[in-house]
């Protein structure tokens, strides 16, 4: 061992010992005994001496002057070695990357070692072949779809499909031609042609292109036109009820005998004895006719981008406690149940003005009659469907026409069977209810408005606070639109006006700046 090599080896060992000492506690320094032991056991540390390049899916043969009896590949994922005899070794590139290969040559008793770095690179000829063949496929696709313009760009193991399609339906057809395993438009989701890797492979451009490796398709097609959808949903429900009731109640007393009929209250006959004197007879005739109706009209409108989902809730939520666990390991959790007008939909613009719509409207109201342990129930009307319609067209996705009728009659047995006495000894009622429900949807393609085209008067902006005269004298709870009264600063404003009577208008301007509403906020 030469002196220079020994000094280099000592330096490497000292650095390695220092690094290992930092990772362990307590820290230890290399002692002379350890250094001498390393010098006695290690002859030399071999580093890669040769660099070799192999193209992917190709091979190179290394012909040696001495026989090889052992080969070690650090990572066989990238490289495969095949020995032909004792002096010829073939290196086959499997994947792009680098790995080290060590060869032992000569006699096993006195071997010589050779360390190499083998780098597997891409095959330029295959890449050029892919570009040429996908270029021809690109030309054919553009001829098949003259209203669209696409480009096929093979990069590494990806195939980028970019350009502009006439509409999303034609974009789906283009991807169907390019992809090997087609499973719906852009993997089953509309409006996703602007990017994202689709889990399908690119089709082979030509039958004899089997040597070309498969590529993963990345769709980057753009479709012109409006991609924002305004969905108008109208939920209309009318409930009508009618009740007619006819009954007769009487009580008759003579001496100690008291006889009464309370059919209207439950259809029972009560007979009892009393100690009162005198005779009398009372007759009560119950005639009732009632009608009622309830009207529900909800019109939720929502704007969303094509291919995206949107939800809408106008109502409220109430707490629903839930007990989980058993025995002594119970715990209480609280969930909130929403009610009101709810809307959830996902539109997909598949043509210039044709929209495929998946919509789920729900309308629910609180019903305390269905309460369980103090938690109210819900009366829910919902529908879930997928429809396809043009812009501005109306589709009735759900409807209900329900009629219910019930009647009840009760009388006193025996006496109530006599035709002349039956009207006085019976109680009867007829109840009828009708429910009409209709849910219609209308999609529209919309664009944002310019600032000057937006409405300046929003709901609630015309409601003002009444001044003292309107409130105390006229009893109004809403003020006039041209009078912007503010009770929070009126006292200070009034005092400023009183103290500025002789300031020739300058103080009035200061008071106005203090009081009137500015462009942002209430006052300056």
C-alpha positions in Angstrom: 0.0 0.0 0.0 1.5 3.3 -1.0 1.7 6.2 1.5 -0.7 8.4 -0.4 -3.4 5.7 -0.5 -3.0 5.1 3.2 -3.4 8.8 3.9 -6.5 9.0 1.8 -8.0 5.9 3.5 -7.3 7.4 6.9 -9.1 10.7 5.9 -12.2 8.8 4.7 -12.3 6.7 7.9 -12.0 9.8 10.1 -14.9 11.5 8.2 -17.1 8.4 8.4 -16.4 8.1 12.2 -17.3 11.8 12.7 -20.6 11.4 10.9 -21.5 8.2 12.8 -20.5 9.9 16.1 -23.0 12.7 15.5 -25.9 10.2 15.2 -25.1 8.4 18.4 -25.0 9.5 22.0 -22.6 9.8 23.7 -20.1 11.0 21.0 -16.9 9.0 20.5 -13.7 10.0 18.8 -11.6 7.6 16.7 -8.9 6.2 18.8 -5.4 5.1 17.6 -6.4 1.5 18.2 -9.4 1.8 15.8 -7.3 3.5 13.2 -4.7 0.8 13.3 -7.4 -1.9 13.1 -8.8 -0.2 9.9 -5.4 -0.1 8.3 -4.8 -3.7 9.1 -8.2 -5.0 7.7 -9.0 -2.7 4.7 -6.6 -2.8 1.7 -8.5 -0.3 -0.6 -11.9 1.2 -1.4 -12.8 0.9 -5.1 -14.7 3.6 -6.8 -16.4 3.3 -10.3 -13.7 3.6 -12.8 -15.7 3.4 -16.1 -19.0 5.0 -17.3 -21.1 3.1 -19.9 -24.3 4.3 -21.6 -27.0 1.8 -22.8 -30.1 2.8 -24.7 -33.5 1.7 -23.4 -34.6 -1.7 -24.7 -31.3 -2.1 -26.4 -28.0 -3.8 -25.4 -24.3 -3.5 -25.5 -21.7 -6.4 -25.4 -18.6 -5.9 -23.3 -15.8 -8.2 -24.5 -13.1 -8.6 -21.9 -9.5 -9.7 -22.2 -9.7 -11.9 -19.0 -12.4 -14.3 -18.0 -15.1 -13.1 -15.6 -16.2 -15.4 -12.8 -18.6 -13.1 -10.9 -20.9 -10.1 -11.7 -22.8 -7.9 -9.2 -25.5 -5.4 -10.3 -26.5 -2.9 -7.7 -30.1 -2.3 -9.0 -31.4 -5.0 -11.5 -34.5 -2.8 -12.1 -32.5 -0.7 -14.6 -30.2 -3.2 -16.1 -30.0 -6.9 -17.0 -26.7 -8.7 -17.6 -26.3 -11.9 -19.7 -23.0 -13.7 -19.9 -21.9 -15.5 -23.1 -19.0 -17.7 -22.2 -16.5 -16.3 -19.8 -15.4 -13.1 -21.6 -18.5 -11.7 -23.3 -21.2 -9.9 -21.2 -24.3 -8.2 -22.6 -25.9 -5.2 -20.8 -29.6 -4.8 -21.6 -31.4 -1.5 -20.7 -34.7 -2.1 -18.9 -35.6 1.3 -17.5 -34.0 4.8 -17.7 -31.7 5.4 -14.8 -28.2 4.6 -13.5 -26.7 1.7 -11.5 -23.3 0.3 -10.7 -21.9 -3.0 -11.9 -18.9 -4.8 -10.4 -16.9 -7.5 -12.3 -14.4 -9.9 -10.9 -11.9 -11.1 -13.5 -8.9 -13.5 -13.8 -8.3 -16.2 -11.3 -10.4 -16.6 -8.2 -7.3 -17.0 -6.0 -5.9 -13.6 -7.3 -8.8 -11.7 -8.8 -8.9 -8.3 -10.4 -12.0 -6.1 -9.9 -13.6 -3.6 -12.3 -16.4 -1.2 -11.2 -18.6 0.5 -13.8 -21.5 3.1 -13.8 -24.1 2.0 -16.4 -26.6 4.7 -17.4 -29.8 3.7 -19.3 -31.0 6.5 -21.6 -34.0 6.8 -23.9 -33.9 5.5 -27.4 -33.8 8.5 -29.7 -34.9 6.4 -32.7 -38.0 5.2 -30.9 -38.9 8.7 -29.9 -38.5 9.9 -33.4 -40.7 7.0 -34.6 -43.4 7.9 -32.1 -43.3 11.5 -33.2 -43.7 10.6 -36.9 -46.5 8.0 -36.4 -48.5 10.2 -34.0 -48.0 13.0 -36.4 -49.7 11.0 -39.1 -52.5 10.0 -36.6 -52.9 13.7 -35.8 -53.4 14.5 -39.5 -56.0 11.8 -39.9 -57.9 13.0 -36.8 -58.0 16.5 -38.1 -59.4 15.2 -41.4 -62.1 13.2 -39.6 -63.1 16.2 -37.5 -62.7 19.3 -39.7 -64.3 21.6 -37.2 -61.6 20.8 -34.6 -57.9 21.4 -34.6 -55.7 19.1 -32.4 -52.0 18.3 -31.8 -50.5 15.1 -30.5 -47.3 15.7 -28.6 -45.5 12.5 -27.4 -43.2 13.5 -24.4 -41.4 10.8 -22.5 -44.1 8.2 -21.6 -47.0 10.8 -22.0 -49.1 11.7 -25.0 -50.4 15.3 -24.7 -53.6 15.9 -26.7 -54.0 19.7 -27.0 -55.9 22.0 -29.3 -59.5 23.1 -29.7 -62.6 21.0 -30.3 -65.9 22.2 -31.7 -67.8 21.1 -28.5 -67.3 18.7 -25.7 -69.1 15.9 -27.5 -66.7 16.1 -30.3 -63.8 16.3 -27.8 -65.0 13.1 -26.3 -65.0 11.4 -29.7 -61.5 12.6 -30.5 -60.3 11.2 -27.2 -62.1 7.9 -28.0 -60.0 7.7 -31.2 -56.7 8.5 -29.4 -57.2 6.4 -26.3 -56.7 2.7 -26.3 -59.3 1.8 -23.7 -62.1 4.3 -23.9 -64.5 4.5 -20.8 -66.6 7.6 -21.4 -65.9 11.3 -22.0 -62.6 12.2 -20.3 -62.8 9.4 -17.9 -66.5 9.9 -17.1 -66.5 13.5 -16.1 -67.6 16.3 -18.4 -65.8 19.6 -18.7 -62.4 18.1 -17.8 -60.7 18.5 -21.2 -58.5 21.3 -19.9 -56.0 19.0 -18.1 -55.5 16.0 -15.9 -54.2 12.6 -16.6 -56.7 10.1 -17.9 -56.1 6.5 -16.7 -56.1 5.1 -20.2 -53.3 4.3 -22.7 -52.9 5.9 -26.1 -53.9 3.7 -29.0 -51.2 2.4 -31.3 -51.1 4.7 -34.3 -50.8 1.9 -36.9 -51.0 -1.9 -36.8 -47.3 -2.3 -37.2 -46.5 0.1 -34.4 -46.3 -2.6 -31.7 -42.7 -1.8 -30.9 -43.7 1.7 -29.7 -44.2 1.8 -25.9 -47.5 2.7 -24.5 -48.2 6.3 -23.5 -50.6 7.8 -20.9 -53.0 10.3 -22.4 -53.1 13.9 -20.9 -56.1 15.7 -22.5 -55.7 19.4 -22.9 -58.4 20.1 -25.4 -60.3 23.4 -25.2 -63.8 23.9 -26.2 -65.1 27.4 -27.1 -68.3 29.0 -25.9 -70.0 29.7 -22.6 -69.2 27.2 -19.9 -71.2 28.7 -17.0 -74.7 27.3 -16.4 -77.5 29.1 -14.6 -80.1 26.6 -13.3 -83.5 27.8 -12.5 -85.6 25.4 -10.3 -89.2 26.1 -9.4 -90.9 24.1 -6.7 -94.6 24.7 -6.5 -97.0 23.0 -4.1 -100.6 23.7 -3.1 -102.4 21.8 -0.3 -106.2 22.2 0.0 -108.4 20.8 2.8 -112.1 20.8 3.4 -114.0 19.6 6.5 -117.8 19.2 7.0 -119.1 18.2 10.4 -122.7 17.6 11.6 -123.6 16.5 15.1 -126.3 16.9 17.8 -125.7 16.8 21.6 -128.5 16.8 24.1 -129.1 16.4 27.8 -132.4 15.5 29.4 -133.3 15.7 33.2 -136.5 14.7 34.9 -136.5 14.2 38.6 -133.5 12.1 39.7 -132.8 10.9 36.1 -130.2 12.6 34.0 -129.5 11.5 30.4 -127.0 13.2 28.1 -125.5 12.6 24.6 -122.0 13.9 23.8 -121.5 12.3 20.4 -119.4 15.2 19.1 -116.9 14.7 21.9 -116.5 10.9 21.6 -119.8 9.2 20.8 -120.7 8.1 24.4 -124.1 8.1 26.2 -124.0 9.1 29.8 -126.9 8.2 32.2 -126.7 9.2 35.9 -128.9 9.9 38.8 -129.1 13.3 40.6 -130.9 14.8 43.6 -132.1 17.9 41.9 -135.7 18.9 41.3 -137.2 20.2 38.1 -137.4 19.0 34.5 -135.6 20.5 31.5 -134.3 19.4 28.1 -131.3 21.0 26.2 -130.4 20.3 22.6 -127.1 21.5 20.9 -126.7 21.2 17.2 -123.1 21.2 15.9 -122.7 22.2 12.3 -119.2 23.0 11.0 -117.7 23.7 7.5 -114.1 24.6 7.1 -111.7 25.0 4.2 -108.0 25.8 4.2 -105.1 25.9 1.8 -101.3 26.2 1.9 -99.1 27.5 -0.9 -95.4 26.8 -1.3 -93.4 28.4 -4.1 -89.5 28.3 -4.1 -87.3 29.4 -6.9 -83.7 28.7 -6.2 -81.2 29.9 -8.9 -77.6 28.9 -9.0 -74.6 29.4 -11.3 -71.8 26.9 -11.7 -69.1 26.0 -14.2 -69.7 23.1 -16.6 -68.6 19.8 -15.1 -68.5 21.1 -11.5 -71.1 20.5 -8.7 -72.9 23.2 -6.9 -75.3 23.1 -3.9 -77.7 25.6 -2.4 -79.5 25.8 0.9 -82.1 28.3 2.0 -83.5 27.4 5.3 -82.0 26.3 8.6 -80.6 23.5 10.7 -81.6 21.9 14.0 -79.6 19.8 16.4 -80.2 16.0 16.6 -78.4 14.4 19.6 -77.2 10.9 19.1 -76.0 8.4 21.8 -73.1 6.1 20.7 -71.6 3.3 22.7 -73.0 0.8 25.1 -73.1 0.5 28.9 -70.8 2.8 30.7 -68.9 3.7 27.5 -71.7 5.9 26.1 -71.0 9.3 24.6 -73.3 11.9 23.1 -72.7 13.5 19.8 -74.7 16.1 18.0 -75.5 16.3 14.3 -77.4 19.1 12.5 -80.2 18.3 10.2 -80.9 20.9 7.4 -84.3 21.9 6.2 -85.7 24.3 3.8 -85.0 24.6 0.0 -82.0 22.6 -1.0 -80.5 22.2 -4.5 -77.6 20.1 -5.7 -76.8 19.8 -9.4 -74.0 19.0 -11.8 -74.3 20.4 -15.4 -72.3 19.3 -18.5 -72.4 21.4 -21.6 -72.2 18.7 -24.4 -73.0 21.0 -27.3 -73.4 24.7 -28.1 -76.7 24.9 -26.3 -77.4 21.3 -25.0 -76.9 20.6 -21.4 -76.8 17.3 -19.6 -78.0 17.9 -16.1 -77.9 15.8 -12.9 -80.1 17.6 -10.4 -81.4 16.8 -6.9 -83.9 19.4 -5.6 -85.3 19.0 -2.0 -87.9 21.0 -0.1 -88.5 20.1 3.5 -90.5 21.7 6.4 -90.4 21.1 10.1 -93.4 19.0 11.4 -93.7 19.0 15.1 -96.4 16.4 15.0 -93.8 13.8 14.1 -91.5 14.8 17.0 -89.6 12.0 18.7 -88.3 12.9 22.2 -88.6 16.6 21.5 -86.8 16.4 18.2 -89.1 17.5 15.3 -89.7 15.6 12.2 -89.5 16.8 8.6 -92.0 16.8 5.7 -89.7 16.3 2.7 -90.4 16.5 -1.1 -87.3 15.5 -3.2 -86.4 14.3 -6.6 -83.1 13.1 -8.2 -82.6 12.5 -11.9 -80.5 13.2 -14.9 -82.0 14.9 -17.9 -80.7 16.4 -21.2 -82.3 19.5 -22.7 -81.5 22.6 -24.7 -80.8 26.0 -23.2 -84.0 27.7 -22.1 -86.1 24.6 -22.4 -88.2 23.6 -19.4 -88.4 20.1 -18.0 -90.8 18.9 -15.3 -88.7 16.4 -13.4 -91.2 15.5 -10.7 -94.9 15.9 -10.1 -97.5 14.8 -7.6 -101.3 14.9 -7.6 -102.7 13.3 -4.4 -106.2 13.2 -3.1 -107.3 11.8 0.2 -110.9 11.6 1.5 -112.2 10.2 4.8 -115.6 10.0 6.4 -116.9 9.1 9.9 -120.3 8.6 11.4 -121.4 7.7 14.9 -124.9 7.4 16.6 -126.6 6.0 19.7 -127.5 2.3 19.2 -131.2 1.6 19.2 -132.6 5.1 19.3 -130.2 6.2 16.6 -131.6 3.5 14.3 -135.0 5.3 14.2 -135.2 7.4 11.1 -137.0 10.3 12.7 -134.6 10.5 15.7 -131.3 9.7 13.8 -130.5 13.3 12.8 -130.7 14.2 16.5 -128.7 11.3 17.8 -125.8 11.1 15.4 -122.5 12.8 14.5 -120.9 12.6 11.1 -117.9 14.3 9.3 -116.3 14.3 5.9 -112.7 15.4 5.4 -111.0 15.8 2.0 -107.4 16.9 1.2 -105.7 17.6 -2.1 -102.0 18.1 -2.8 -100.5 19.3 -6.0 -96.7 19.4 -6.4 -94.6 20.2 -9.5 -90.8 20.7 -9.9 -89.5 22.2 -13.1 -85.9 23.0 -14.1 -84.6 25.4 -16.8 -80.8 25.7 -17.6 -79.3 28.8 -19.2 -75.8 29.5 -20.4 -74.7 32.8 -18.8 -71.8 35.2 -18.9 -70.7 37.7 -16.2 -72.1 41.2 -16.4 -70.0 44.3 -16.8 -69.9 46.6 -13.7 -72.2 49.2 -15.4 -74.7 46.5 -16.4 -75.1 45.1 -12.9 -78.2 46.1 -10.9 -77.5 48.9 -8.5 -80.6 48.5 -6.3 -80.3 45.3 -4.4 -83.1 43.7 -2.2 -83.4 45.6 1.0 -81.5 48.7 -0.1 -84.7 50.7 -0.4 -85.7 50.1 3.2 -84.8 53.0 5.4 -85.2 53.9 9.1 -88.2 56.2 9.8 -87.5 59.6 11.4 -89.2 60.7 14.6 -92.2 62.2 12.8 -92.9 59.0 10.7 -92.3 56.7 13.7 -94.1 58.5 16.6 -96.7 60.5 14.7 -97.7 58.3 11.8 -96.7 54.9 13.3 -94.5 53.8 10.4 -91.7 51.2 10.9 -90.2 51.9 7.5 -88.9 55.3 6.4 -89.3 57.1 3.2 -86.8 56.3 0.4 -85.6 59.9 0.1 -85.0 60.4 3.8 -81.9 58.6 5.2 -82.6 59.0 8.9 -80.1 57.6 11.4 -81.1 57.6 15.0 -77.6 56.6 16.1 -76.1 60.0 15.2 -79.2 62.2 15.0 -78.7 63.9 18.3 -75.1 64.9 17.5 -76.1 66.0 14.0 -79.1 68.1 15.4 -76.8 69.8 17.9 -74.3 70.7 15.2 -77.0 72.2 13.0 -78.3 74.3 15.9 -74.8 75.6 16.7 -74.1 76.4 13.0 -77.0 78.7 12.2 -74.8 81.7 11.6 -71.8 80.1 9.9 -72.9 80.9 6.4 -73.2 77.3 5.3 -69.7 76.1 6.0 -70.6 74.3 9.2 -73.6 72.8 7.4 -71.2 71.2 4.9 -69.1 69.8 7.8 -72.2 68.4 9.4 -73.3 66.7 6.1 -69.8 65.1 5.8 -70.2 63.8 9.3 -73.7 62.5 8.8 -74.3 61.3 5.2 -73.2 57.9 3.8 -69.9 57.9 2.0 -68.8 55.6 -0.9 -67.4 53.1 1.6 -68.7 52.9 5.2 -71.3 55.1 6.8 -69.6 58.4 7.3 -66.3 60.1 6.9 
